[in-house]
């Protein structure tokens, strides 16, 4: 995918997170992070690839605030959430599982569901 300005998305800087730091190695300038279970990348990063997490100020940047939609309670008492998109699929044994991204929630809330 190429943007209008000619940049390719896979080469653009990407900051996900925030992630909890599990271990710090100051002599190597690396950090081991607690990544989501579905992440397929190594958990240790050079410090130059990381940045400090800054909490959003909703008064200054109201459009950056994720609107979390509450669950819907059906007549049966079941709790349901809105699905934004299916991100990935995998086969476990004879069954398929889908990585579901919930509408209004961050990537840390994504779940593998049958």
PyMOL CGO cylinders between C-alpha atoms (Angstrom):
from pymol import cmd
from pymol.cgo import CYLINDER

trace = [
    CYLINDER, 0.00, 0.00, 0.00, 1.42, 3.35, -1.01, 0.3, 1, 1, 1, 1, 1, 1,
    CYLINDER, 1.42, 3.35, -1.01, 0.32, 6.71, 0.41, 0.3, 1, 1, 1, 1, 1, 1,
    CYLINDER, 0.32, 6.71, 0.41, -0.44, 9.76, -1.72, 0.3, 1, 1, 1, 1, 1, 1,
    CYLINDER, -0.44, 9.76, -1.72, 2.91, 11.33, -0.86, 0.3, 1, 1, 1, 1, 1, 1,
    CYLINDER, 2.91, 11.33, -0.86, 4.84, 8.32, -2.22, 0.3, 1, 1, 1, 1, 1, 1,
    CYLINDER, 4.84, 8.32, -2.22, 5.72, 6.70, 1.12, 0.3, 1, 1, 1, 1, 1, 1,
    CYLINDER, 5.72, 6.70, 1.12, 5.24, 2.97, 1.55, 0.3, 1, 1, 1, 1, 1, 1,
    CYLINDER, 5.24, 2.97, 1.55, 3.32, 2.06, 4.73, 0.3, 1, 1, 1, 1, 1, 1,
    CYLINDER, 3.32, 2.06, 4.73, 5.58, -0.82, 5.80, 0.3, 1, 1, 1, 1, 1, 1,
    CYLINDER, 5.58, -0.82, 5.80, 8.57, 1.55, 5.97, 0.3, 1, 1, 1, 1, 1, 1,
    CYLINDER, 8.57, 1.55, 5.97, 6.78, 4.24, 7.99, 0.3, 1, 1, 1, 1, 1, 1,
    CYLINDER, 6.78, 4.24, 7.99, 7.47, 4.47, 11.75, 0.3, 1, 1, 1, 1, 1, 1,
    CYLINDER, 7.47, 4.47, 11.75, 4.79, 2.71, 13.75, 0.3, 1, 1, 1, 1, 1, 1,
    CYLINDER, 4.79, 2.71, 13.75, 4.17, 3.15, 17.45, 0.3, 1, 1, 1, 1, 1, 1,
    CYLINDER, 4.17, 3.15, 17.45, 1.86, 0.61, 19.06, 0.3, 1, 1, 1, 1, 1, 1,
    CYLINDER, 1.86, 0.61, 19.06, 1.24, 0.19, 22.72, 0.3, 1, 1, 1, 1, 1, 1,
    CYLINDER, 1.24, 0.19, 22.72, 1.72, 1.09, 25.49, 0.3, 1, 1, 1, 1, 1, 1,
    CYLINDER, 1.72, 1.09, 25.49, 3.43, -2.13, 26.57, 0.3, 1, 1, 1, 1, 1, 1,
    CYLINDER, 3.43, -2.13, 26.57, 4.75, -3.08, 29.99, 0.3, 1, 1, 1, 1, 1, 1,
    CYLINDER, 4.75, -3.08, 29.99, 8.54, -3.36, 30.31, 0.3, 1, 1, 1, 1, 1, 1,
    CYLINDER, 8.54, -3.36, 30.31, 9.49, -6.81, 31.62, 0.3, 1, 1, 1, 1, 1, 1,
    CYLINDER, 9.49, -6.81, 31.62, 13.29, -6.45, 31.69, 0.3, 1, 1, 1, 1, 1, 1,
    CYLINDER, 13.29, -6.45, 31.69, 15.75, -3.64, 31.02, 0.3, 1, 1, 1, 1, 1, 1,
    CYLINDER, 15.75, -3.64, 31.02, 19.33, -4.22, 29.85, 0.3, 1, 1, 1, 1, 1, 1,
    CYLINDER, 19.33, -4.22, 29.85, 21.05, -0.81, 30.16, 0.3, 1, 1, 1, 1, 1, 1,
    CYLINDER, 21.05, -0.81, 30.16, 24.47, -2.16, 29.16, 0.3, 1, 1, 1, 1, 1, 1,
    CYLINDER, 24.47, -2.16, 29.16, 22.97, -3.37, 25.83, 0.3, 1, 1, 1, 1, 1, 1,
    CYLINDER, 22.97, -3.37, 25.83, 20.45, -0.51, 25.48, 0.3, 1, 1, 1, 1, 1, 1,
    CYLINDER, 20.45, -0.51, 25.48, 17.62, -3.02, 25.02, 0.3, 1, 1, 1, 1, 1, 1,
    CYLINDER, 17.62, -3.02, 25.02, 14.26, -3.65, 26.67, 0.3, 1, 1, 1, 1, 1, 1,
    CYLINDER, 14.26, -3.65, 26.67, 12.05, -6.74, 26.80, 0.3, 1, 1, 1, 1, 1, 1,
    CYLINDER, 12.05, -6.74, 26.80, 8.36, -5.87, 26.53, 0.3, 1, 1, 1, 1, 1, 1,
    CYLINDER, 8.36, -5.87, 26.53, 5.17, -7.76, 27.36, 0.3, 1, 1, 1, 1, 1, 1,
    CYLINDER, 5.17, -7.76, 27.36, 3.53, -8.06, 23.93, 0.3, 1, 1, 1, 1, 1, 1,
    CYLINDER, 3.53, -8.06, 23.93, 0.04, -9.46, 23.16, 0.3, 1, 1, 1, 1, 1, 1,
    CYLINDER, 0.04, -9.46, 23.16, -0.24, -13.23, 22.63, 0.3, 1, 1, 1, 1, 1, 1,
    CYLINDER, -0.24, -13.23, 22.63, -1.02, -12.85, 18.91, 0.3, 1, 1, 1, 1, 1, 1,
    CYLINDER, -1.02, -12.85, 18.91, 2.17, -10.87, 18.27, 0.3, 1, 1, 1, 1, 1, 1,
    CYLINDER, 2.17, -10.87, 18.27, 4.65, -12.81, 16.15, 0.3, 1, 1, 1, 1, 1, 1,
    CYLINDER, 4.65, -12.81, 16.15, 7.69, -10.61, 16.72, 0.3, 1, 1, 1, 1, 1, 1,
    CYLINDER, 7.69, -10.61, 16.72, 10.55, -10.91, 19.19, 0.3, 1, 1, 1, 1, 1, 1,
    CYLINDER, 10.55, -10.91, 19.19, 9.91, -9.19, 22.52, 0.3, 1, 1, 1, 1, 1, 1,
    CYLINDER, 9.91, -9.19, 22.52, 13.30, -7.46, 22.88, 0.3, 1, 1, 1, 1, 1, 1,
    CYLINDER, 13.30, -7.46, 22.88, 13.87, -4.06, 21.25, 0.3, 1, 1, 1, 1, 1, 1,
    CYLINDER, 13.87, -4.06, 21.25, 16.72, -1.54, 21.05, 0.3, 1, 1, 1, 1, 1, 1,
    CYLINDER, 16.72, -1.54, 21.05, 15.99, 1.63, 23.02, 0.3, 1, 1, 1, 1, 1, 1,
    CYLINDER, 15.99, 1.63, 23.02, 16.19, 3.71, 19.83, 0.3, 1, 1, 1, 1, 1, 1,
    CYLINDER, 16.19, 3.71, 19.83, 13.05, 1.93, 18.54, 0.3, 1, 1, 1, 1, 1, 1,
    CYLINDER, 13.05, 1.93, 18.54, 11.01, 2.78, 21.64, 0.3, 1, 1, 1, 1, 1, 1,
    CYLINDER, 11.01, 2.78, 21.64, 9.41, 6.01, 22.80, 0.3, 1, 1, 1, 1, 1, 1,
    CYLINDER, 9.41, 6.01, 22.80, 7.87, 7.15, 26.05, 0.3, 1, 1, 1, 1, 1, 1,
    CYLINDER, 7.87, 7.15, 26.05, 4.09, 6.76, 26.36, 0.3, 1, 1, 1, 1, 1, 1,
    CYLINDER, 4.09, 6.76, 26.36, 2.27, 10.05, 26.89, 0.3, 1, 1, 1, 1, 1, 1,
    CYLINDER, 2.27, 10.05, 26.89, -1.34, 9.90, 28.08, 0.3, 1, 1, 1, 1, 1, 1,
    CYLINDER, -1.34, 9.90, 28.08, -3.80, 11.80, 25.87, 0.3, 1, 1, 1, 1, 1, 1,
    CYLINDER, -3.80, 11.80, 25.87, -5.20, 15.09, 27.18, 0.3, 1, 1, 1, 1, 1, 1,
    CYLINDER, -5.20, 15.09, 27.18, -8.90, 14.94, 26.13, 0.3, 1, 1, 1, 1, 1, 1,
    CYLINDER, -8.90, 14.94, 26.13, -9.31, 18.71, 26.48, 0.3, 1, 1, 1, 1, 1, 1,
    CYLINDER, -9.31, 18.71, 26.48, -6.55, 19.44, 23.96, 0.3, 1, 1, 1, 1, 1, 1,
    CYLINDER, -6.55, 19.44, 23.96, -7.04, 16.45, 21.62, 0.3, 1, 1, 1, 1, 1, 1,
    CYLINDER, -7.04, 16.45, 21.62, -10.64, 15.26, 21.92, 0.3, 1, 1, 1, 1, 1, 1,
    CYLINDER, -10.64, 15.26, 21.92, -10.55, 13.42, 18.55, 0.3, 1, 1, 1, 1, 1, 1,
    CYLINDER, -10.55, 13.42, 18.55, -7.77, 11.11, 19.79, 0.3, 1, 1, 1, 1, 1, 1,
    CYLINDER, -7.77, 11.11, 19.79, -9.96, 9.64, 22.53, 0.3, 1, 1, 1, 1, 1, 1,
    CYLINDER, -9.96, 9.64, 22.53, -11.30, 6.19, 21.70, 0.3, 1, 1, 1, 1, 1, 1,
    CYLINDER, -11.30, 6.19, 21.70, -15.03, 5.99, 22.25, 0.3, 1, 1, 1, 1, 1, 1,
    CYLINDER, -15.03, 5.99, 22.25, -15.68, 2.70, 23.98, 0.3, 1, 1, 1, 1, 1, 1,
    CYLINDER, -15.68, 2.70, 23.98, -19.09, 1.40, 23.15, 0.3, 1, 1, 1, 1, 1, 1,
    CYLINDER, -19.09, 1.40, 23.15, -20.65, -0.45, 26.02, 0.3, 1, 1, 1, 1, 1, 1,
    CYLINDER, -20.65, -0.45, 26.02, -21.95, -3.98, 25.62, 0.3, 1, 1, 1, 1, 1, 1,
    CYLINDER, -21.95, -3.98, 25.62, -25.45, -4.73, 24.43, 0.3, 1, 1, 1, 1, 1, 1,
    CYLINDER, -25.45, -4.73, 24.43, -27.56, -6.83, 26.77, 0.3, 1, 1, 1, 1, 1, 1,
    CYLINDER, -27.56, -6.83, 26.77, -29.99, -9.03, 24.82, 0.3, 1, 1, 1, 1, 1, 1,
    CYLINDER, -29.99, -9.03, 24.82, -33.42, -10.13, 26.02, 0.3, 1, 1, 1, 1, 1, 1,
    CYLINDER, -33.42, -10.13, 26.02, -31.83, -13.43, 27.13, 0.3, 1, 1, 1, 1, 1, 1,
    CYLINDER, -31.83, -13.43, 27.13, -29.36, -11.57, 29.36, 0.3, 1, 1, 1, 1, 1, 1,
    CYLINDER, -29.36, -11.57, 29.36, -26.42, -12.27, 26.99, 0.3, 1, 1, 1, 1, 1, 1,
    CYLINDER, -26.42, -12.27, 26.99, -23.73, -9.57, 26.72, 0.3, 1, 1, 1, 1, 1, 1,
    CYLINDER, -23.73, -9.57, 26.72, -22.65, -8.71, 23.17, 0.3, 1, 1, 1, 1, 1, 1,
    CYLINDER, -22.65, -8.71, 23.17, -20.04, -6.30, 21.75, 0.3, 1, 1, 1, 1, 1, 1,
    CYLINDER, -20.04, -6.30, 21.75, -19.65, -4.73, 18.31, 0.3, 1, 1, 1, 1, 1, 1,
    CYLINDER, -19.65, -4.73, 18.31, -16.97, -6.24, 16.06, 0.3, 1, 1, 1, 1, 1, 1,
    CYLINDER, -16.97, -6.24, 16.06, -14.98, -3.70, 14.05, 0.3, 1, 1, 1, 1, 1, 1,
    CYLINDER, -14.98, -3.70, 14.05, -13.15, -6.19, 11.82, 0.3, 1, 1, 1, 1, 1, 1,
    CYLINDER, -13.15, -6.19, 11.82, -11.64, -9.65, 11.57, 0.3, 1, 1, 1, 1, 1, 1,
    CYLINDER, -11.64, -9.65, 11.57, -7.86, -9.16, 11.50, 0.3, 1, 1, 1, 1, 1, 1,
    CYLINDER, -7.86, -9.16, 11.50, -6.58, -12.69, 10.93, 0.3, 1, 1, 1, 1, 1, 1,
    CYLINDER, -6.58, -12.69, 10.93, -7.56, -16.36, 10.89, 0.3, 1, 1, 1, 1, 1, 1,
    CYLINDER, -7.56, -16.36, 10.89, -5.80, -19.58, 11.87, 0.3, 1, 1, 1, 1, 1, 1,
    CYLINDER, -5.80, -19.58, 11.87, -6.63, -23.27, 12.06, 0.3, 1, 1, 1, 1, 1, 1,
    CYLINDER, -6.63, -23.27, 12.06, -6.34, -25.05, 15.40, 0.3, 1, 1, 1, 1, 1, 1,
    CYLINDER, -6.34, -25.05, 15.40, -6.85, -28.75, 14.86, 0.3, 1, 1, 1, 1, 1, 1,
    CYLINDER, -6.85, -28.75, 14.86, -10.04, -29.02, 12.83, 0.3, 1, 1, 1, 1, 1, 1,
    CYLINDER, -10.04, -29.02, 12.83, -11.43, -25.66, 13.89, 0.3, 1, 1, 1, 1, 1, 1,
    CYLINDER, -11.43, -25.66, 13.89, -10.83, -22.16, 12.61, 0.3, 1, 1, 1, 1, 1, 1,
    CYLINDER, -10.83, -22.16, 12.61, -10.15, -19.24, 14.89, 0.3, 1, 1, 1, 1, 1, 1,
    CYLINDER, -10.15, -19.24, 14.89, -10.47, -15.57, 14.04, 0.3, 1, 1, 1, 1, 1, 1,
    CYLINDER, -10.47, -15.57, 14.04, -8.60, -12.62, 15.53, 0.3, 1, 1, 1, 1, 1, 1,
    CYLINDER, -8.60, -12.62, 15.53, -11.37, -10.14, 16.31, 0.3, 1, 1, 1, 1, 1, 1,
    CYLINDER, -11.37, -10.14, 16.31, -10.89, -6.38, 16.76, 0.3, 1, 1, 1, 1, 1, 1,
    CYLINDER, -10.89, -6.38, 16.76, -13.65, -4.81, 18.84, 0.3, 1, 1, 1, 1, 1, 1,
    CYLINDER, -13.65, -4.81, 18.84, -15.16, -1.46, 17.82, 0.3, 1, 1, 1, 1, 1, 1,
    CYLINDER, -15.16, -1.46, 17.82, -13.84, 1.35, 20.05, 0.3, 1, 1, 1, 1, 1, 1,
    CYLINDER, -13.84, 1.35, 20.05, -11.17, -0.76, 21.78, 0.3, 1, 1, 1, 1, 1, 1,
    CYLINDER, -11.17, -0.76, 21.78, -7.37, -0.83, 21.41, 0.3, 1, 1, 1, 1, 1, 1,
    CYLINDER, -7.37, -0.83, 21.41, -5.31, -3.67, 19.90, 0.3, 1, 1, 1, 1, 1, 1,
    CYLINDER, -5.31, -3.67, 19.90, -4.62, -5.09, 23.36, 0.3, 1, 1, 1, 1, 1, 1,
    CYLINDER, -4.62, -5.09, 23.36, -8.32, -6.07, 23.58, 0.3, 1, 1, 1, 1, 1, 1,
    CYLINDER, -8.32, -6.07, 23.58, -8.23, -8.23, 20.42, 0.3, 1, 1, 1, 1, 1, 1,
    CYLINDER, -8.23, -8.23, 20.42, -9.15, -11.87, 20.95, 0.3, 1, 1, 1, 1, 1, 1,
    CYLINDER, -9.15, -11.87, 20.95, -8.87, -15.17, 19.08, 0.3, 1, 1, 1, 1, 1, 1,
    CYLINDER, -8.87, -15.17, 19.08, -12.41, -16.60, 18.87, 0.3, 1, 1, 1, 1, 1, 1,
    CYLINDER, -12.41, -16.60, 18.87, -13.89, -19.71, 17.18, 0.3, 1, 1, 1, 1, 1, 1,
]
cmd.load_cgo(trace, "trace")
